[in-house]
């Protein structure tokens, strides 16, 4: 049976989709997709071009090419992201710019930065604080000068932030206040009256020490799930830190912006801690941490120091504001005293609070004289309450806190207690408070470890200074004072306990300062101090040089303070204590040892003071004398570390005490200071006849030292010293006579010998009416004559185009003066010079004959002597056997001498 065929029709080749009402017709399957996407890119300026193109005076852009005006407009945008981006651009602009570039845009830059610091968004404020920090860092020491015109704007911004209703804004305002107080204290200090009321208001509304929350049943608090929150600054701590910075700025003045601690010889006046020289200016009842003399270059420097300390006056802060602040301090201490648990993390806040009380009382206690009786009674009552609260807290026992924080807090608490005890009207509590403070200080000093260098130990020493550096003690306090000073000496001024690390620590610095202040209080009288404190007063003097050696040159201001202390002690001692002074001289010798030595690294004022101290102590050690001579020689040779003025000061200082020194040691020292014995050919440059190197001009730089040494020899007696110096001069004059082998050092010493011989001979001829040749041995004339001839053979080549004849005259002047004093010497010199010309090459012959021509034509020193011996000179020149172009020079020289000879014969 055949298969049944399917009746289903085959599929169509192209399927036709029927269109339906309301629906879009489908696209054909073979339709080509021509759709595309586009995006616009807007580039204002290429970053690479902005980074490579230098910014001009009128152009200050961020890394994205935004100017200050554009960033200012963006900071006014209501969107937080836009303002944050603008603040970051502003930070980038400040961070990548120099102070010179920012200086011209301060008028538009500072208001924008201030606006960022008080923005309503936290992130913008944080970026603004970073920008302000960068701005202060860029200007550095010039920040005060740069921001002074904007002080009203900055203070208004700070006041706005501190009075804000938002706690976070107030916190950032306190951070900005602390930053400005540390970097530009002179800008903030005069604005105390505007800022203090806001801080007082915040303190009265803030609970600095919050009580821990406990369950009523006594059970442990229930645990809550931790929620990650962004880390924010502690508002209480920031507020206390800002208050302390503001009060510290007004209490101690500008300690961070000291004028550069370098003395200047060009300054007519200097500011010093104590009047130590004729051109020193001091301020009565004002002390600064800077002990180095500071040059007064303008009247602005006087105003800078005269206004370095501010105080609370009636115009700056009223008594009501001060009383409110004292009440805030009292309330905070009440919170601390009522706590059941240790402070823990709040210990730092308490420390800042106590420091604020100390600084504030230092400012305000003098104003009690101008307060009314009612105000004074209220202040005394509050002070009494604060003192009692401190006694409840002291000594502080904090669990989990470092020893440094605990010791520092105890020291500050004692400092506050002692300051309140000195207040009038608290006589009843005063004695008890002082005894409590003295007991703590005594135990702390005896148990003090210098190597720890804790801040608490430094505060303890400062409190020790407040107690000891005060006169008019009652008998009980006087005995306690002696105990404190002896304990202080036993801890810090014993040979067995003092180490270099301890001396360089902050505790060692403070100990040295207190020792100097104690001697200053007693007028540097060793007898008075010894009668009161015993042998420890001598230990202060003996160990002071050890501090100088340990400090090296790292602490110039403190080193100057100790040197001043030793200087005054040495001057005040009527009868020299030989054992003490010998100990000082032996220990001070270490300051001159080494290359470079500690002495060379000191500022110039300290160098002069140290030299004066060694001279005052008398009979300096030969080792110190030798080291100082080497220091002066290095200064002549290397021209660094020690100026030429200080080298001259060293020579004159030891010249003034030459009778205390052995004659051979004194002469050796003077010769060492010239630098001739230690000079090297490398230091004098290479090539004597190379005009471009000017080595002969470098050698003439030693003339000052040679002249000063010769003057010292003349003061000692020219005839006497010349006899002792002749062996050395003979060695320098008799150097290698081979012109080709003569180096720079040999020529330098030869010329120095001629200079000394010339100056000594002039002095002998003027005052002794005799000749130098009658003092020297017989062979000395021939030696000097040959040396002068050798000297002229090594004269640098003349270059008339460079107009160097004046330098040539200066170079040869010592020889010309010697030749002008003796006719026989002049004749022998020409004969020796003509004999040397024969063995020279043509270039050297031409230079030597040119020098001979200059000598003959000299119209100053040599004309009289040349006329007298012209015939003898002519005989020497006639025997010159030269050929070539040089013969013309010889002929002209002979013609000149013939003319002189005929003129002399005619006169006769």
C-alpha positions in Angstrom: 0.0 0.0 0.0 1.5 3.3 -1.0 2.4 5.9 1.8 0.0 8.6 2.5 1.3 12.1 1.5 1.1 15.0 4.0 -1.4 17.6 3.1 0.4 20.4 5.3 1.7 23.2 3.1 5.5 24.0 3.3 6.7 27.0 5.3 6.9 30.3 3.4 10.2 31.7 2.5 9.4 35.1 4.1 7.1 35.2 7.1 4.7 38.1 7.0 3.7 39.5 10.3 0.4 41.0 10.4 0.1 44.6 11.6 -2.1 45.1 14.6 -4.0 48.2 15.6 -2.2 50.2 18.4 1.2 48.4 18.0 4.3 49.6 16.2 5.2 47.6 13.2 8.2 45.4 13.8 11.5 46.1 12.1 12.7 43.9 9.3 15.2 41.2 10.3 17.7 42.4 7.8 17.6 46.1 9.0 21.1 47.5 9.7 21.4 49.2 13.2 22.8 52.8 12.7 22.3 54.0 16.2 25.2 55.6 18.1 26.0 57.3 21.5 28.0 60.5 22.0 29.3 62.5 25.0 30.8 66.0 25.3 34.2 66.6 27.0 34.8 70.1 28.2 38.5 70.8 29.1 39.2 74.4 30.3 43.0 73.9 30.4 45.4 71.0 30.1 46.8 69.9 33.5 50.2 69.1 31.9 50.4 72.6 30.4 49.3 74.1 33.8 52.1 72.2 35.6 54.8 73.1 33.1 53.9 76.7 32.7 55.3 78.9 35.5 52.8 80.9 37.5 53.1 84.6 37.0 52.5 87.3 39.5 48.8 87.6 38.6 48.2 83.9 38.2 47.6 81.4 41.1 45.8 78.2 40.1 45.1 74.8 41.6 46.2 71.6 40.0 42.9 71.5 38.1 43.3 75.0 36.8 40.8 76.8 39.1 41.6 80.3 40.3 40.8 81.8 43.7 37.9 83.7 42.3 36.4 80.6 40.8 36.9 78.6 44.1 35.3 81.5 46.0 32.1 81.3 43.9 32.0 77.5 44.3 32.2 77.9 48.1 28.9 79.9 47.9 27.1 77.0 46.2 24.3 75.4 48.3 25.4 71.9 47.5 27.8 70.3 50.0 29.7 68.4 47.4 30.5 71.5 45.4 31.7 73.4 48.5 33.8 70.4 49.6 35.4 70.2 46.1 36.2 73.9 46.2 37.7 73.6 49.7 39.9 70.8 48.5 41.0 72.9 45.5 41.8 75.7 47.8 43.9 73.4 50.0 45.7 72.1 46.9 46.4 75.7 45.7 47.9 76.7 49.1 49.9 73.5 49.5 51.6 73.7 46.1 52.4 77.5 46.2 55.3 79.4 47.7 55.1 82.3 50.2 56.1 84.8 47.4 53.2 83.6 45.2 50.7 83.7 48.0 51.8 87.0 49.4 50.2 88.9 46.5 46.9 87.2 46.9 46.4 87.3 50.7 43.5 89.8 50.4 41.4 87.3 48.5 42.8 84.1 50.0 42.5 84.7 53.8 38.7 85.5 53.8 38.0 82.4 51.7 40.0 80.2 54.1 38.3 81.8 57.1 34.9 81.1 55.5 35.8 77.4 55.1 36.6 77.1 58.8 33.1 78.2 59.8 31.1 76.3 57.1 28.0 74.5 58.1 29.3 71.1 56.8 31.9 69.3 59.0 34.0 68.0 56.1 34.4 71.5 54.6 35.5 72.8 58.0 38.1 70.1 58.4 39.5 70.9 55.0 39.5 74.6 55.9 41.5 73.9 59.1 44.1 71.9 57.1 44.3 74.8 54.6 44.9 77.3 57.4 47.6 75.0 58.8 49.3 74.8 55.4 49.0 78.6 55.0 50.7 79.2 58.3 53.4 76.6 57.5 54.2 78.2 54.1 54.8 81.6 55.6 56.8 80.2 58.5 58.4 83.1 60.5 56.7 85.7 58.3 53.2 84.4 59.2 52.8 87.1 61.8 53.6 89.9 59.4 51.4 88.4 56.7 48.3 87.9 58.9 48.5 91.0 61.1 46.3 93.1 58.6 43.6 90.4 58.7 43.5 90.1 62.6 40.0 91.7 62.9 38.6 89.3 60.2 40.2 86.2 61.8 39.1 87.2 65.3 35.5 87.8 64.1 35.6 84.3 62.5 36.9 82.7 65.7 34.3 84.5 67.7 31.5 83.4 65.4 32.7 79.8 65.6 33.0 79.9 69.4 29.6 81.3 69.8 27.9 78.9 67.4 24.9 76.8 68.6 26.5 73.8 66.9 28.9 71.9 69.2 31.0 70.6 66.3 31.5 74.2 65.0 32.6 75.3 68.5 35.0 72.4 68.6 36.6 73.4 65.3 36.7 77.0 66.4 38.7 75.9 69.5 41.1 74.0 67.3 41.5 77.0 65.0 42.2 79.2 68.0 44.8 76.8 69.3 46.5 76.7 65.9 46.6 80.5 65.6 47.9 80.9 69.2 50.8 78.5 68.5 51.8 80.0 65.0 50.9 83.7 65.2 50.5 84.5 69.0 51.1 88.2 68.4 48.0 88.4 66.2 45.8 86.6 68.8 47.2 88.1 72.0 45.7 91.6 71.6 42.3 90.1 71.0 41.9 88.5 74.4 39.0 90.7 75.4 36.9 89.5 72.4 37.7 85.8 72.7 37.8 85.3 76.4 34.0 85.9 77.1 33.0 83.3 74.6 35.4 80.7 76.1 34.0 81.5 79.6 30.5 81.1 78.4 31.3 77.7 76.8 33.1 76.6 80.0 30.1 77.5 82.1 27.8 75.4 79.8 30.1 72.4 79.3 30.6 69.5 81.6 34.3 68.8 81.1 34.4 65.7 83.3 31.2 63.6 82.7 30.2 61.1 85.3 30.1 57.4 84.2 26.6 56.0 83.8 25.7 53.2 86.2 22.7 51.0 86.7 20.5 51.6 89.7 20.8 47.9 90.7 24.5 48.0 90.6 24.7 45.6 87.8 27.1 46.0 84.9 25.7 48.2 82.2 24.0 46.4 79.4 26.0 46.0 76.2 24.9 47.7 73.1 25.7 46.9 69.6 28.6 48.9 68.3 27.8 51.4 65.6 30.6 52.7 63.5 30.8 56.4 63.6 33.4 58.8 62.1 36.1 59.8 64.6 35.5 63.3 65.7 37.7 65.5 67.9 36.9 65.6 71.6 35.1 68.9 72.1 35.9 69.2 75.8 39.6 68.6 75.2 39.7 71.0 72.3 38.0 73.7 74.4 40.5 73.3 77.2 43.4 73.3 74.8 42.2 76.4 73.0 41.7 78.2 76.3 45.3 77.2 77.5 46.8 78.4 74.2 45.1 81.8 74.4 46.1 82.3 78.0 49.7 81.1 77.4 50.1 83.4 74.5 49.3 86.4 76.7 51.2 85.1 79.7 54.6 84.3 78.3 54.6 86.3 75.1 55.9 85.2 71.7 58.3 82.3 72.4 58.1 80.6 69.0 59.0 83.6 66.9 62.3 84.7 68.3 64.7 86.8 66.3 67.5 84.7 64.8 70.0 83.9 67.6 73.0 85.2 65.9 75.0 88.2 66.9 76.1 90.8 64.4 79.2 92.9 64.6 77.6 95.5 62.2 74.8 96.2 64.6 75.3 99.3 66.8 72.9 98.0 69.5 72.0 94.6 70.8 69.3 93.3 73.2 70.6 91.0 75.9 69.2 89.3 79.0 71.6 91.2 81.2 73.7 94.3 80.3 77.0 92.8 79.4 78.5 95.4 77.0 78.4 99.1 76.2 76.1 98.6 73.3 73.6 96.3 75.1 69.9 97.2 75.7 67.9 95.5 78.4 64.3 95.8 79.5 63.6 96.2 83.2 61.3 93.5 84.8 61.2 91.6 81.6 62.9 88.3 80.9 63.0 86.4 77.7 63.9 82.8 76.8 66.5 84.1 74.3 69.8 84.6 76.1 71.9 85.4 73.0 72.5 89.1 72.0 70.1 90.0 69.3 71.1 92.7 66.9 68.9 95.8 66.7 68.7 96.6 63.0 65.7 98.9 63.2 63.4 100.5 65.7 60.8 97.8 65.0 63.0 95.3 66.9 62.7 97.4 70.0 59.0 97.4 69.7 59.0 93.7 69.1 60.7 93.0 72.4 59.1 95.8 74.4 55.6 94.4 73.6 56.5 90.8 74.0 54.3 90.4 77.1 50.6 91.2 77.4 48.6 91.4 80.6 45.0 91.6 81.5 44.0 95.2 82.0 40.7 96.8 82.6 40.3 97.5 78.9 40.9 93.9 77.9 38.9 92.0 80.5 36.6 93.1 83.2 36.6 91.8 86.7 33.2 90.2 86.1 34.6 88.1 83.2 37.7 87.1 85.3 35.5 86.1 88.2 33.3 84.1 85.9 36.3 82.2 84.6 37.6 81.5 88.1 34.1 80.1 89.0 34.3 77.9 85.9 37.6 76.6 87.1 36.2 75.9 90.5 33.2 74.1 89.2 35.3 71.9 87.0 37.5 71.0 90.0 34.4 70.2 92.0 33.4 67.7 89.3 36.8 66.1 89.6 36.7 65.9 93.4 33.3 64.3 93.4 34.1 61.5 91.0 34.0 58.0 92.4 36.4 56.5 89.8 39.9 57.7 88.6 40.0 60.2 85.8 41.4 57.8 83.2 41.2 59.5 79.8 40.1 62.8 81.3 43.5 63.3 82.9 44.8 65.3 79.9 41.8 67.6 80.1 42.4 68.2 83.8 46.1 68.9 83.0 45.1 71.5 80.5 42.6 73.0 82.9 45.2 73.3 85.6 47.7 74.9 83.2 45.0 77.4 82.2 44.4 78.3 85.9 48.1 78.9 86.3 48.5 81.1 83.2 45.3 83.0 84.0 46.4 83.7 87.6 49.8 84.9 86.3 47.9 87.4 84.2 45.3 88.5 86.6 46.8 88.5 90.1 48.4 91.9 89.6 45.0 93.4 88.8 43.6 92.7 92.3 45.1 96.1 93.3 42.6 97.9 91.0 39.6 95.8 92.0 36.9 96.9 94.4 36.7 95.5 97.9 33.7 93.4 96.9 35.3 92.0 93.8 38.5 91.3 95.8 36.6 89.4 98.4 34.8 87.3 95.8 38.1 86.5 94.1 39.8 85.5 97.4 36.9 83.3 98.3 37.1 81.5 94.9 40.9 81.1 95.2 40.4 79.6 98.7 37.9 77.1 97.4 40.2 76.2 94.4 43.1 75.6 96.7 41.1 73.3 98.9 39.8 71.4 95.9 43.4 70.9 94.7 44.4 69.5 98.0 41.6 66.9 97.7 42.8 65.9 94.2 46.5 66.0 95.0 48.4 63.7 94.7 46.6 62.4 91.6 46.1 58.6 91.3 45.1 57.7 87.8 44.7 54.1 86.7 45.9 53.3 83.2 47.7 56.7 82.8 51.4 57.1 82.1 53.8 58.2 84.7 54.6 61.2 82.7 51.0 62.5 82.8 50.7 61.8 86.5 53.9 63.5 87.4 53.2 66.5 85.2 49.7 66.8 86.7 51.0 66.7 90.2 53.6 69.4 89.4 51.0 71.7 87.8 48.7 71.2 90.7 51.5 72.2 93.1 52.3 75.2 90.9 48.7 76.4 91.0 48.6 75.9 94.7 51.9 77.8 95.2 50.7 80.7 93.0 47.5 81.0 95.0 49.4 80.8 98.3 51.3 84.0 97.2 48.1 85.9 96.9 47.3 88.6 99.4 44.4 87.8 101.7 45.1 84.1 102.0 47.6 84.3 104.9 45.9 81.5 106.9 46.1 78.9 104.2 49.4 80.2 102.7 51.8 78.5 105.1 50.2 75.1 104.9 50.0 75.2 101.1 53.7 76.2 100.8 54.8 73.3 103.1 52.8 70.9 101.0 54.3 72.2 97.8 57.9 72.2 99.2 57.5 68.6 100.5 56.4 67.4 97.1 59.2 69.3 95.3 61.9 68.0 97.7 60.8 64.4 97.3 60.5 64.8 93.5 64.0 66.3 93.1 65.7 63.6 95.2 64.0 60.8 93.3 64.3 62.5 89.9 65.7 60.4 87.0 67.3 62.8 84.5 67.2 60.4 81.6 63.5 60.1 81.7 63.1 63.8 80.7 59.4 63.8 81.6 57.4 66.9 81.3 56.4 66.5 84.9 60.0 66.7 86.0 60.5 69.9 84.0 57.4 71.5 85.7 58.7 70.3 89.1 62.0 72.1 88.5 60.2 75.2 87.4 58.2 75.1 90.6 61.5 74.5 92.5 62.7 77.7 90.8 59.7 79.7 92.0 60.3 78.6 95.5 64.1 79.0 95.6 64.5 82.1 93.5 62.7 84.3 95.9 64.3 86.3 98.8 62.8 87.4 102.1 62.1 83.9 103.4 61.1 83.4 107.0 63.3 81.2 109.1 61.3 78.0 108.4 61.3 78.6 104.7 65.0 79.5 104.7 65.9 76.1 106.1 63.6 74.4 103.6 65.2 76.4 100.8 68.7 75.2 101.8 67.4 71.6 101.7 65.9 72.1 98.3 69.1 73.6 96.8 71.3 70.9 98.3 69.0 68.1 96.9 69.1 69.9 93.6 72.9 70.0 93.5 73.1 66.3 94.6 70.9 65.3 91.7 72.1 67.4 88.8 75.6 68.7 89.6 77.6 65.6 90.8 80.3 64.1 88.7 79.0 60.6 89.3 75.4 61.4 88.4 75.8 63.7 85.4 75.9 62.2 81.9 75.8 63.6 78.4 72.3 62.3 77.8 71.1 63.7 81.1 72.6 67.2 80.3 71.0 67.2 76.8 67.5 66.3 78.1 64.9 68.9 78.9 65.4 68.3 82.6 69.1 69.1 82.2 68.4 72.3 80.3 66.1 73.5 83.1 68.6 72.5 85.8 71.4 74.5 84.2 69.1 77.5 83.8 68.0 77.4 87.4 71.6 77.2 88.6 72.5 80.3 86.6 69.5 82.1 87.9 70.4 81.2 91.5 73.8 82.7 91.2 72.4 85.8 89.5 70.0 86.3 92.4 72.9 86.4 94.9 75.1 88.7 92.7 77.4 85.9 91.6 79.1 86.1 95.0 80.7 82.7 95.8 81.3 83.5 99.4 77.6 84.3 100.1 76.4 81.2 98.3 78.9 79.0 100.0 78.0 80.3 103.4 74.3 79.6 102.7 74.3 76.3 100.8 77.8 74.8 101.4 79.9 72.9 98.9 77.1 72.4 96.5 77.5 76.0 95.3 81.0 75.1 94.2 79.7 72.0 92.4 77.4 74.3 90.3 80.5 76.0 88.9 82.6 72.9 88.5 80.0 71.0 86.5 78.8 73.9 84.3 81.5 73.2 81.6 80.3 69.6 81.5 76.9 70.8 80.3 78.6 72.9 77.6 80.6 69.9 76.4 77.5 67.7 76.3 75.4 70.3 74.5 78.0 71.0 71.9 76.6 73.6 69.5 73.1 72.2 69.5 71.7 74.7 72.0 73.3 78.0 71.4 71.0 80.1 73.6 71.5 77.8 76.6 75.2 77.6 76.1 75.4 81.4 76.0 73.5 81.5 79.3 76.0 79.2 81.0 79.0 81.0 79.6 77.5 84.3 80.9 77.1 82.7 84.3 80.8 81.5 84.4 81.9 84.9 83.1 80.2 86.8 85.9 81.5 84.3 88.5 85.1 84.8 87.3 84.8 88.6 87.3 83.2 88.8 90.7 85.8 86.6 92.4 88.1 89.1 94.1 90.6 86.4 95.1 91.1 83.8 92.5 90.3 80.3 93.7 93.2 78.4 92.1 91.8 75.0 92.4 88.4 76.0 91.1 89.8 78.1 88.3 92.2 75.3 87.3 89.3 72.9 87.2 87.4 75.3 84.9 90.4 75.8 82.6 90.9 72.0 82.2 87.2 71.4 81.4 86.9 74.4 79.0 89.8 73.0 77.0 87.5 70.4 75.6 85.5 73.1 73.8 88.6 73.9 71.7 89.6 70.4 70.7 88.7 68.7 67.4 88.2 69.9 63.9 85.8 71.6 63.8 85.7 72.3 67.5 82.6 73.2 69.5 84.1 76.7 69.8 84.1 77.1 66.0 80.4 76.0 65.7 79.3 78.6 68.3 77.7 81.9 67.3 80.1 84.8 67.2 78.8 86.2 70.5 79.5 82.9 72.3 82.9 82.7 70.8 83.9 86.1 72.1 82.4 85.3 75.5 84.3 82.0 75.8 87.6 83.7 74.8 87.0 86.4 77.4 86.3 83.8 80.0 89.6 82.0 79.4 91.5 85.3 79.6 89.7 86.3 82.8 90.6 82.9 84.4 94.3 83.7 83.8 97.3 81.6 82.9 95.6 79.7 80.1 96.7 76.1 79.5 99.2 75.6 76.8 96.9 73.0 75.2 94.1 75.6 75.0 96.5 78.1 73.6 97.7 75.6 70.9 94.1 74.7 70.0 93.1 78.3 69.6 96.1 78.9 67.4 95.1 76.0 65.2 91.5 77.3 65.1 92.7 80.7 63.9 95.0 79.0 61.3 92.0 77.0 60.0 90.0 80.2 59.8 92.7 82.0 57.7 93.0 79.0 55.5 89.3 77.8 55.1 87.6 81.2 55.8 84.6 79.6 57.6 83.3 79.0 61.1 85.4 81.9 62.7 85.3 85.4 61.2 88.4 87.5 60.8 87.1 89.8 63.5 87.0 87.0 66.0 90.5 85.9 65.0 91.8 89.4 65.7 89.9 89.4 69.0 91.6 86.2 70.0 95.1 87.5 69.1 94.5 90.8 71.0 93.0 89.0 74.0 95.9 86.7 74.6 98.4 89.5 73.7 97.0 91.5 76.6 98.0 88.7 79.0 101.3 87.8 77.4 103.2 88.4 80.6 101.3 85.4 82.1 102.6 83.1 79.3 106.0 81.7 78.6 107.6 83.7 75.8 108.2 80.7 73.5 104.5 79.6 73.9 103.3 83.1 73.2 105.4 83.5 70.1 104.3 80.1 68.8 100.7 81.0 69.4 101.0 84.3 67.5 102.7 82.6 64.6 100.1 79.8 64.5 97.3 82.4 64.3 98.7 83.7 61.0 98.1 80.3 59.4 101.5 80.2 57.7 102.7 77.0 59.4 99.7 74.9 58.4 99.0 76.3 54.9 99.1 73.9 52.0 99.8 74.4 48.3 96.3 73.1 47.4 94.6 75.7 49.5 96.5 78.5 47.7 95.4 77.2 44.3 97.6 75.8 41.6 100.0 77.7 39.3 101.8 80.7 40.4 101.9 82.4 37.0 98.3 81.6 36.1 96.5 84.9 36.2 93.1 83.3 36.0 93.6 81.4 39.3 95.0 84.5 41.1 96.8 82.3 43.6 99.1 85.2 44.4 96.1 87.3 45.4 94.9 84.4 47.6 98.3 84.6 49.3 97.9 88.3 49.9 94.8 87.5 52.0 97.2 86.3 54.7 98.6 89.9 55.0 96.2 90.9 57.7 97.3 88.0 60.0 101.0 88.7 59.3 100.5 92.4 60.0 98.7 91.8 63.3 101.4 89.3 64.3 104.1 91.8 63.5 102.3 94.5 65.6 102.2 92.1 68.5 106.0 91.5 68.1 106.6 95.2 68.0 104.7 95.7 71.2 106.9 93.1 72.9 110.1 94.9 71.7 111.2 94.7 68.2 114.9 94.2 69.0 114.2 91.5 71.5 111.7 89.5 69.4 113.7 89.8 66.2 116.6 87.9 67.8 114.2 85.1 68.9 112.4 85.0 65.5 115.6 85.0 63.4 115.9 81.2 63.2 112.4 80.9 61.9 112.8 83.8 59.5 116.1 82.3 58.2 114.3 79.1 57.5 111.6 80.9 55.6 114.0 83.1 53.7 116.3 80.2 52.8 113.7 78.1 51.0 114.5 76.2 47.8 116.1 78.7 45.4 115.2 76.8 42.3 112.5 78.8 40.6 111.0 75.7 39.0 110.6 73.9 42.3 109.2 76.8 44.3 105.6 76.2 45.4 103.0 78.5 46.7 103.6 77.8 50.4 107.3 78.5 50.1 106.7 81.8 48.4 104.0 82.7 50.9 106.3 82.1 53.8 109.1 84.0 52.1 107.0 87.0 51.6 105.7 86.8 55.2 109.3 86.8 56.4 110.0 89.9 54.3 106.9 91.6 55.7 107.9 90.9 59.4 111.5 91.9 58.7 110.3 95.1 57.1 108.0 96.1 59.9 110.4 95.3 62.6 113.2 97.1 60.9 111.1 100.2 60.5 110.3 100.2 64.2 113.9 99.6 65.2 115.1 102.5 62.9 112.4 104.9 64.2 112.7 104.3 68.0 116.1 102.7 68.5 117.9 104.9 65.9 119.8 101.8 64.8 119.8 99.4 61.9 118.4 96.0 61.8 121.6 94.7 60.4 123.4 95.5 63.6 121.1 93.2 65.5 121.1 90.3 63.1 124.1 88.1 62.3 126.6 89.1 59.6 125.3 86.6 57.0 121.8 87.9 57.3 122.3 90.7 54.7 123.4 88.2 52.0 120.6 85.9 52.9 117.9 88.6 52.7 119.4 89.9 49.5 119.3 86.5 47.8 115.8 85.9 49.2 114.5 89.2 47.6 116.1 88.3 44.3 114.4 84.8 44.5 111.1 86.6 45.4 111.2 88.8 42.4 112.0 85.9 40.1 108.7 84.4 41.2 106.6 87.5 40.8 103.4 86.7 38.8 103.4 87.6 35.1 102.2 91.2 34.5 99.1 91.8 32.4 98.9 95.5 31.6 95.6 94.9 29.8 94.1 93.9 33.1 95.5 96.9 34.9 97.2 94.8 37.6 100.1 97.1 38.4 98.4 98.2 41.6 98.3 94.6 42.8 101.9 94.2 41.7 102.9 97.2 43.9 101.1 95.7 46.8 102.7 92.3 46.3 106.3 93.7 46.1 106.0 96.5 48.7 107.7 94.7 51.6 110.7 94.0 49.4 110.8 97.6 48.1 110.8 99.0 51.6 113.6 96.8 52.7 115.6 97.7 49.6 115.1 101.4 50.3 116.6 101.2 53.7 120.1 100.2 52.6 122.2 101.1 49.6 124.5 98.1 49.9 121.4 95.8 50.0 120.1 97.4 46.8 123.4 96.9 45.0 123.8 93.3 46.1 120.2 92.6 45.2 120.6 93.7 41.6 123.8 91.7 41.2 122.1 88.6 42.6 119.0 89.1 40.4 121.2 89.6 37.2 123.0 86.4 38.1 119.7 84.5 38.2 118.5 85.8 34.9 121.2 83.9 33.0 119.8 80.6 34.1 116.1 81.4 33.1 114.3 80.7 29.9 113.2 83.5 27.7 109.7 83.9 29.3 111.1 84.1 32.8 113.9 86.5 31.7 111.3 88.9 30.1 109.2 88.9 33.3 112.3 89.4 35.6 113.7 92.3 33.4 110.2 93.9 33.4 110.3 93.8 37.2 113.7 95.4 37.3 112.4 98.2 35.0 109.5 98.8 37.4 111.9 99.0 40.3 114.2 101.5 38.5 111.2 103.7 37.5 109.6 103.6 40.9 109.0 107.1 42.0 108.0 106.5 45.6 110.3 104.4 47.8 113.2 103.5 45.5 114.0 106.7 43.6 116.4 108.1 46.1 118.3 104.9 46.6 118.4 104.1 42.8 119.9 107.5 42.1 122.6 106.9 44.7 123.7 103.4 43.4 122.8 103.8 39.7 126.4 103.4 38.6 126.7 100.1 40.5 123.4 98.9 39.1 124.5 99.8 35.6 127.6 97.6 36.1 125.4 94.7 37.1 123.1 95.1 34.1 126.0 95.4 31.6 127.0 91.9 32.4 123.6 90.5 31.3 124.2 88.2 28.3 120.8 88.1 26.7 119.8 87.9 23.0 116.7 88.4 21.0 113.8 90.7 21.8 114.8 90.8 25.5 117.9 92.8 24.4 115.7 95.8 23.7 114.4 95.7 27.2 117.9 95.5 28.7 119.0 98.4 26.5 116.2 100.6 27.7 117.0 99.7 31.3 120.7 100.6 30.8 119.7 103.9 29.2 117.6 104.7 32.2 120.4 103.9 34.6 122.9 105.8 32.6 120.7 108.9 32.8 120.4 108.5 36.6 124.2 108.1 36.9 125.0 111.2 34.9 122.4 113.2 36.8 123.9 112.0 40.1 127.5 113.0 38.9 126.3 116.4 37.9 124.7 117.1 41.3 127.9 116.1 43.1 
